[in-house]
Amino acid sequence: MSTKEAKEFTREDVAKHNTPDDLWIIIDSKVYDVTKFKNLHPGGINVFLTEDIPGEDATEAFYGLHRHEVLERPQYARLQIGTIAGEKSQLHGRIRGELSEVPYAEPTWLAKGYHSLYFNESHKRLQQAMREFVDEFIVPDAWAREDDGKRPTLSVLQKMGELNMNAMRMGPGKHLQGLTLMNGAVKPEEYDYFHELILNQEFSRISPRGYQDGFNGGMVIGLPPVMHFARPELRDRVMKEVLSGSKFISLAISEAFAGSDVSGLKTTAKKSEDGKFWIINGTKKWITNGTFSDYFTVGCKTEKGLTAILVERSDGVETKAIKTSYSSTAGTAYITFDNVKVPIENTLGPVDGGVFVILSNFNHERWVMVCASVQNQRKIVEECLKWINQRKAFGKPLSSQAVIRAKLAEMIARTESAQAWLENITHQMNNMSYKQQAELLAGPIALLKMYSTRSAQETARDAVQIFGGRGITQTGMGKIVEHYHRTVPFDALLGGAEDVLGDLGVRQAIKHLPKNARL
């Protein structure tokens, strides 16, 4: 117990300090001397001089204006001079690594008293280890990089490499054999898609959307073609460098010319006269992590089709940052390839057979994005439930307003239905071969992503309405809602636009429609 906490006052003691030159307040049974601070308050001195504030309990007023984290900042924590005798603090921020007790803030399998057919003790161990790691290392870095726009801190990514978290993001498989995963939280042979779901959803709790893509989003979508289609020597070298966090990779497919039309790519790869090199020319746009990547998995137009080629940053490769509506920490880039020489040995898969290489990872990419989308929606549900519990309007808590409860009902229903659908598809992935997944799950995953991202945009809109002006303010109570509302369209576009995916899902269904089906 600190000296400040040990010093006790009665409420009558505090009430005597109620003038501008001697001003104390109470927040959650803690006593603060704000006499000197009142002139420095961003909201002005009048905030402290309104009725029922000087010398009084300002808990309700404080939580109507500020997030709990404000009290934990050193410059404000030192204003505390003691506590109220015989009373204990009732309010606190979330303790590092703990589960939230707010209803619907955690998926059902984690919520107290609920059960699941899918998750076992190894999943719970991994979730706990992930929650502690994310809280300790990633969350602070995410918000710092959100402020300065720099790339994720290398030491964090390398720490993930040491724990083999980067390898775990590639999904279950032979690449995990012999590795120690998260200090033994889960064994390589028991690691399945539900473990990866946990990994993705715990990562997504950090909130800043640009950082979510910035910390190796390019690896998740750019490395699988190397892992599955590169010659062994190239595969082993690149995977070791990327999974350790010493080098970085991007998937470079999208072009200003082609958009979602992979067959319309215009970047070309032509063989040199001696047949030993590809000569690549063209441009790529909206490439996640491109500004700081060392490798690029590039889709190129070749003589009779498309070919996937691994390009190392070298002469002729130029990257420029693209300004988007989320943070530059994502490293979103415009890439120019100007007569870039690449060894023929860097071809990924068959020449002119790159369409299969490119499309083979789309299911996994979209599934990963759904994992994140659902978790982000859950975070917004938690924010809104906390807010309506502490915010008063017209003399009553927001939770007393039927229209507010109706919005929350829709938000919760969308989140829980998407999570249930996601878990069902994940169960199918665990029990299907890669070929079966490609045949049977491309349509359902496409439809789930469409549903999830549309639900996310509805949730973002409703959350702004619940938070009011704070929902469009980048700091303070509504900062997470504002950020979510501003960046949620990324999910609706990356990995395939909603309309394209919806059409894909229906076309897949029609493809499997029995020929004799009649009304």
C-alpha positions in Angstrom: 0.0 0.0 0.0 1.4 3.4 -1.0 1.7 6.4 1.4 -1.1 8.1 -0.6 -3.5 5.2 -0.2 -2.6 4.8 3.5 -3.7 8.4 4.4 -7.4 8.4 5.2 -10.0 11.2 5.3 -13.6 11.4 6.1 -16.1 12.9 3.6 -16.5 15.8 6.0 -12.8 16.4 5.8 -12.9 16.6 2.0 -16.0 18.8 2.0 -14.0 21.6 3.7 -11.7 21.9 0.7 -14.2 23.4 -1.7 -12.8 26.7 -3.0 -10.7 27.5 -6.1 -7.6 28.0 -3.9 -8.2 24.8 -1.9 -9.9 22.2 -4.1 -10.3 18.5 -3.4 -12.6 16.0 -5.0 -13.5 12.3 -4.5 -13.5 9.7 -7.3 -14.4 6.1 -6.4 -13.4 6.6 -2.7 -10.1 8.1 -3.6 -9.2 11.7 -2.7 -7.6 14.0 -5.2 -6.1 17.5 -4.6 -6.8 19.3 -7.9 -6.0 22.8 -6.6 -3.0 23.3 -8.9 -4.2 21.0 -11.7 -7.5 22.8 -12.3 -5.8 25.5 -14.4 -4.2 22.8 -16.5 -7.3 20.7 -17.2 -8.0 20.5 -20.9 -11.6 21.3 -20.3 -10.9 24.4 -18.4 -11.2 25.5 -14.7 -15.0 25.7 -14.8 -15.2 21.9 -15.0 -14.1 21.8 -11.3 -16.2 24.7 -10.2 -19.6 23.5 -11.2 -22.3 22.6 -8.7 -21.7 19.4 -6.6 -18.0 19.1 -7.6 -15.8 21.1 -5.2 -15.2 19.0 -2.0 -17.8 16.5 -3.2 -17.9 13.0 -4.7 -17.3 13.6 -8.5 -17.3 9.9 -9.5 -20.4 10.1 -11.6 -19.3 13.3 -13.3 -15.8 11.9 -14.0 -17.0 8.7 -15.6 -19.5 10.7 -17.7 -16.5 12.4 -19.2 -13.4 10.2 -19.0 -12.2 6.7 -19.4 -10.9 4.9 -16.4 -7.4 4.8 -17.9 -7.1 8.6 -17.3 -6.8 7.9 -13.6 -3.9 5.4 -14.2 -1.7 7.9 -16.1 1.2 9.0 -13.9 0.5 12.7 -14.3 -3.0 12.2 -12.9 -2.4 9.4 -10.5 0.0 11.6 -8.5 -2.9 14.0 -7.7 -4.3 11.4 -5.3 -3.6 12.3 -1.7 -5.5 9.6 0.1 -8.7 7.6 0.5 -12.0 7.8 2.3 -11.9 6.0 5.6 -13.9 2.8 5.8 -14.6 2.7 2.0 -13.0 0.6 -0.7 -12.6 1.4 -4.4 -15.3 -0.3 -6.4 -14.2 0.6 -9.9 -11.1 -0.4 -11.8 -9.8 -0.9 -15.3 -9.2 -4.3 -16.7 -6.3 -6.1 -15.1 -3.7 -7.4 -17.5 -4.6 -10.9 -18.8 -8.0 -11.1 -17.2 -11.3 -12.0 -18.9 -14.0 -9.3 -19.1 -17.0 -9.8 -16.9 -19.2 -7.6 -19.2 -21.9 -9.8 -20.9 -21.0 -10.7 -24.5 -17.5 -9.1 -24.1 -16.1 -12.6 -24.5 -17.1 -15.5 -26.8 -19.5 -18.0 -25.1 -16.8 -20.7 -24.7 -14.8 -18.3 -22.5 -17.8 -16.8 -20.5 -18.3 -18.1 -17.0 -20.9 -20.9 -16.7 -21.1 -21.6 -20.5 -19.9 -24.7 -22.4 -18.6 -25.5 -25.9 -18.2 -28.6 -28.0 -15.2 -27.2 -29.8 -12.7 -25.9 -27.2 -10.6 -27.9 -24.8 -8.0 -27.2 -22.1 -5.2 -26.6 -24.6 -7.3 -23.9 -26.2 -7.8 -22.2 -22.8 -4.1 -22.4 -22.0 -3.3 -20.7 -25.3 -6.0 -18.1 -24.8 -4.6 -17.1 -21.4 -1.0 -17.0 -22.7 -2.1 -14.9 -25.7 -4.1 -12.5 -23.6 -1.2 -11.8 -21.3 1.2 -11.3 -24.2 -1.1 -9.0 -26.1 -1.8 -6.9 -23.0 1.8 -6.6 -22.0 3.6 -6.1 -25.3 1.2 -5.5 -28.2 -1.5 -3.1 -26.8 1.0 -0.4 -25.7 2.9 -0.6 -28.9 -0.3 -0.5 -31.0 -1.5 2.8 -29.4 2.0 4.3 -29.6 2.3 3.5 -33.3 -1.2 4.7 -33.9 -0.1 8.1 -32.6 3.2 8.3 -34.5 2.3 6.3 -37.6 5.6 4.3 -37.5 5.8 0.6 -38.3 5.2 -1.9 -35.5 8.3 -2.1 -33.2 10.7 -4.7 -34.4 11.4 -6.0 -31.0 7.8 -6.9 -30.5 7.6 -8.8 -33.8 10.9 -10.6 -33.0 9.6 -11.5 -29.5 6.6 -13.1 -31.4 9.1 -15.0 -33.5 10.9 -16.3 -30.4 7.6 -17.7 -29.1 6.8 -19.1 -32.6 3.6 -17.0 -32.8 4.5 -16.0 -36.3 4.6 -19.7 -37.3 1.3 -20.3 -35.5 -0.3 -17.6 -37.7 0.3 -19.8 -40.7 -2.2 -22.4 -39.4 -1.7 -26.0 -38.5 0.9 -28.0 -40.5 4.3 -29.6 -40.8 6.0 -26.2 -40.4 5.2 -26.4 -36.6 6.9 -29.7 -36.1 9.6 -29.6 -33.5 8.8 -26.1 -32.3 7.9 -24.9 -28.8 4.7 -22.9 -29.1 4.1 -20.1 -26.6 6.4 -21.6 -24.0 4.6 -25.0 -24.3 1.0 -23.7 -24.0 0.0 -25.9 -26.9 1.9 -28.8 -28.6 2.5 -28.7 -32.3 0.7 -32.0 -32.9 -2.5 -30.7 -31.2 -2.5 -27.2 -32.8 -5.7 -26.9 -34.9 -7.7 -24.1 -36.5 -9.4 -23.3 -33.2 -6.0 -22.5 -31.7 -5.4 -20.2 -34.7 -8.9 -18.7 -34.3 -7.9 -17.8 -30.7 -4.6 -16.4 -31.9 -6.4 -14.1 -34.4 -9.1 -13.0 -32.1 -6.7 -12.2 -29.2 -4.5 -10.2 -31.6 -7.6 -8.2 -32.7 -8.4 -7.0 -29.3 -5.8 -4.2 -29.7 -8.3 -2.0 -31.5 -6.0 0.2 -33.7 -7.0 -1.1 -37.2 -3.9 0.0 -39.0 -1.6 -1.8 -36.5 -3.7 -4.9 -36.9 -2.6 -5.0 -40.5 0.8 -3.6 -39.9 2.1 -6.2 -37.6 2.8 -8.9 -40.2 -0.6 -8.9 -42.0 1.5 -9.2 -45.1 3.1 -12.3 -43.8 -0.2 -14.0 -43.2 -1.2 -13.6 -46.9 2.2 -13.3 -48.6 4.1 -16.2 -47.0 1.7 -19.2 -47.7 2.4 -19.3 -51.5 6.1 -19.5 -50.6 5.5 -22.2 -48.0 3.4 -24.3 -50.4 4.9 -23.6 -53.8 8.5 -22.4 -53.5 11.5 -24.8 -54.2 12.7 -26.2 -50.8 15.9 -24.1 -50.6 14.1 -20.9 -51.2 11.2 -21.9 -49.0 13.3 -22.8 -46.0 15.5 -19.6 -46.2 12.6 -17.2 -46.6 10.4 -18.8 -44.0 13.2 -18.8 -41.4 13.8 -15.1 -42.0 10.1 -14.1 -42.0 8.9 -16.2 -39.1 11.8 -15.0 -36.9 10.8 -11.4 -37.5 14.1 -10.5 -39.1 12.6 -9.9 -42.6 9.1 -9.1 -43.9 7.0 -10.1 -46.8 3.9 -8.7 -48.7 1.4 -10.1 -51.1 1.5 -7.9 -54.2 -1.5 -8.7 -56.3 -3.8 -5.7 -56.4 -3.4 -3.1 -59.2 -5.1 0.1 -60.0 -6.0 -1.4 -63.3 -7.5 -4.6 -62.1 -9.1 -4.2 -58.7 -10.7 -7.5 -57.7 -10.2 -8.9 -61.2 -7.1 -11.1 -60.8 -7.2 -12.2 -64.4 -6.9 -8.5 -65.5 -3.4 -8.0 -64.0 -1.1 -5.9 -66.2 2.3 -6.4 -64.4 4.4 -8.5 -66.8 7.2 -11.0 -66.3 9.2 -12.0 -69.4 12.1 -14.3 -69.5 15.6 -13.0 -70.2 17.4 -14.1 -73.3 19.4 -16.7 -71.5 16.3 -18.0 -69.7 17.8 -17.6 -66.3 15.8 -14.6 -65.1 12.3 -13.0 -65.1 12.3 -9.3 -66.1 9.3 -7.8 -64.3 7.7 -4.5 -65.1 4.5 -2.9 -63.7 2.8 -1.5 -60.6 0.9 -2.7 -57.6 -1.3 -0.7 -55.3 -2.8 -0.9 -51.8 -0.1 -3.4 -50.8 -0.2 -4.0 -47.0 3.2 -3.8 -45.3 4.7 -2.9 -48.7 6.6 0.1 -47.5 8.8 -2.0 -45.2 8.8 -5.4 -46.8 11.9 -7.3 -47.9 10.0 -9.8 -50.1 7.0 -9.5 -52.4 4.8 -12.4 -53.6 3.9 -10.9 -57.0 1.2 -11.9 -59.4 2.5 -11.4 -63.0 1.1 -11.7 -66.5 3.2 -14.2 -68.5 3.0 -15.6 -72.0 0.0 -17.9 -71.5 -1.5 -16.9 -68.2 -0.5 -15.7 -64.8 2.6 -16.6 -62.8 3.4 -16.1 -59.1 7.0 -15.0 -58.4 8.8 -14.2 -55.2 10.6 -10.8 -55.7 13.3 -9.7 -53.3 13.6 -5.9 -52.7 16.4 -4.9 -55.1 17.3 -2.4 -57.8 14.2 -1.4 -59.7 11.8 -2.1 -56.8 10.4 1.2 -55.5 7.7 1.6 -52.8 5.8 4.7 -51.9 3.4 5.1 -48.9 -0.3 5.5 -49.7 -2.3 7.7 -47.3 -5.5 5.9 -46.3 -8.1 6.4 -43.6 -6.2 4.3 -41.1 -2.7 4.6 -39.7 0.4 4.5 -41.9 1.7 1.9 -39.5 0.0 -0.6 -41.8 2.7 0.2 -44.4 0.2 0.5 -47.3 2.2 0.9 -50.5 2.3 1.7 -54.2 5.0 -0.5 -55.7 6.8 0.1 -59.0 8.7 -2.7 -60.7 11.1 -1.3 -63.3 13.0 -4.0 -65.2 13.5 -6.0 -62.0 15.7 -9.1 -62.5 14.5 -12.2 -60.6 16.0 -15.7 -60.8 13.7 -18.2 -62.5 14.1 -20.3 -59.4 11.9 -17.8 -57.5 8.9 -19.0 -59.5 6.1 -20.1 -57.1 4.2 -23.1 -58.6 3.9 -23.7 -62.3 4.6 -21.1 -65.0 1.3 -19.7 -66.3 -0.4 -21.5 -63.4 -0.3 -18.7 -60.9 -4.1 -18.3 -60.7 -4.3 -21.4 -58.6 -1.3 -20.3 -56.4 -2.9 -16.9 -55.9 -6.4 -18.2 -55.2 -5.3 -21.1 -53.0 -4.8 -18.9 -50.0 -7.9 -16.8 -50.3 -10.1 -19.1 -48.1 -7.6 -18.8 -45.3 -7.1 -15.1 -45.7 -10.8 -14.4 -45.6 -11.3 -16.7 -42.6 -8.6 -14.8 -40.7 -10.3 -11.6 -41.5 -13.6 -12.9 -40.2 -11.9 -13.9 -37.0 -10.8 -10.3 -36.5 -14.0 -8.8 -37.7 -16.1 -10.7 -35.2 -13.7 -9.9 -32.3 -13.7 -6.2 -33.2 -17.5 -6.1 -33.2 -17.4 -7.8 -29.8 -15.1 -5.1 -28.5 -17.6 -2.4 -29.7 -20.5 -4.2 -27.9 -18.4 -4.1 -24.7 -17.7 -0.4 -25.1 -21.3 0.4 -25.7 -22.5 -1.7 -22.7 -20.1 0.0 -20.4 -21.0 3.4 -21.7 -24.8 3.0 -21.3 -24.1 1.8 -17.8 -22.3 5.0 -16.7 -23.7 7.7 -19.0 -26.8 9.6 -17.8 -29.1 11.6 -20.1 -32.3 13.4 -19.1 -31.6 12.4 -15.5 -31.5 8.7 -16.3 -28.9 6.1 -17.4 -28.8 5.6 -21.1 -29.6 1.9 -20.4 -33.1 3.1 -19.4 -33.8 4.2 -23.0 -35.6 1.5 -25.0 -34.2 2.8 -28.3 -30.7 2.3 -26.9 -31.4 -1.2 -25.7 -32.9 -2.1 -29.2 -29.6 -1.0 -30.8 -27.6 -3.2 -28.4 -29.9 -6.1 -29.1 -29.1 -5.9 -32.8 -25.4 -5.5 -32.2 -25.2 -8.5 -29.9 -27.3 -10.7 -32.2 -25.1 -9.9 -35.2 -21.9 -10.6 -33.2 -23.0 -13.9 -31.7 -24.5 -15.2 -34.9 -21.2 -14.4 -36.8 -19.2 -16.1 -34.0 -21.3 -19.2 -34.1 -21.1 -19.4 -38.0 -17.3 -18.9 -37.7 -16.9 -21.7 -35.2 -19.0 -24.0 -37.4 -16.8 -23.3 -40.4 -13.7 -23.7 -38.3 -14.9 -27.1 -37.2 -15.3 -28.1 -40.8 -11.8 -26.9 -41.6 -10.5 -29.1 -38.8 -12.1 -32.1 -40.4 -11.5 -31.5 -44.1 -8.4 -31.9 -46.3 -7.1 -28.8 -48.0 -8.7 -30.0 -51.3 -12.1 -30.5 -49.5 -11.9 -27.0 -48.0 -11.3 -25.5 -51.4 -14.2 -27.4 -52.9 -16.8 -27.0 -50.1 -15.9 -24.0 -48.0 -15.0 -21.3 -50.5 -18.6 -20.3 -50.8 -19.5 -20.4 -47.1 -16.4 -18.5 -46.1 -17.1 -15.8 -48.7 -20.7 -15.5 -47.5 -19.6 -15.3 -43.9 -17.1 -12.6 -44.7 -19.8 -10.6 -46.5 -22.2 -11.0 -43.6 -19.6 -10.2 -41.0 -18.3 -7.0 -42.6 -21.8 -5.8 -43.4 -22.8 -6.5 -39.8 -19.6 -4.6 -38.7 -20.6 -1.5 -40.5 -24.1 -1.6 -39.0 -22.6 -2.0 -35.6 -20.2 0.9 -36.2 -23.1 3.2 -37.2 -25.2 2.2 -34.2 -22.3 2.6 -31.8 -21.7 6.2 -33.0 -25.4 6.9 -32.4 -25.1 5.5 -28.8 -22.0 7.6 -28.1 -23.2 10.7 -29.8 -20.6 13.4 -30.3 -18.0 11.3 -28.5 -18.4 8.7 -31.2 -16.8 11.0 -33.8 -14.1 12.3 -31.4 -10.6 10.8 -31.8 -9.8 11.1 -28.1 -11.6 10.4 -24.8 -14.6 8.3 -24.1 -15.5 7.4 -27.7 -12.0 7.0 -29.2 -12.4 3.3 -29.8 -15.8 3.8 -31.4 -14.6 6.7 -33.6 -11.6 4.7 -34.7 -13.7 1.7 -35.5 -16.3 3.7 -37.4 -13.6 5.3 -39.5 -11.6 2.2 -40.3 -14.3 -0.6 -40.5 -14.7 -0.2 -44.4 -11.2 -1.8 -44.7 -12.7 -5.2 -43.7 -15.4 -4.8 -46.4 -12.8 -4.4 -49.2 -9.6 -6.3 -48.2 -9.7 -9.9 -49.2 -12.5 -9.3 -51.7 -15.3 -6.8 -51.8 -18.6 -7.7 -50.2 -20.5 -7.9 -53.5 -17.9 -10.0 -55.2 -17.8 -12.5 -52.2 -21.6 -12.6 -52.0 -21.8 -13.5 -55.7 -19.0 -16.1 -55.2 -21.0 -17.7 -52.4 -24.2 -18.0 -54.5 -22.3 -19.2 -57.6 -20.8 -22.0 -55.5 -24.2 -22.9 -54.2 -25.6 -23.0 -57.8 -22.6 -25.2 -58.9 -23.6 -27.8 -56.3 -27.3 -27.5 -57.0 -28.8 -31.0 -57.9 -29.8 -31.1 -61.5 -33.2 -32.6 -60.6 -34.1 -30.0 -57.9 -37.6 -28.7 -58.6 -40.3 -27.0 -56.5 
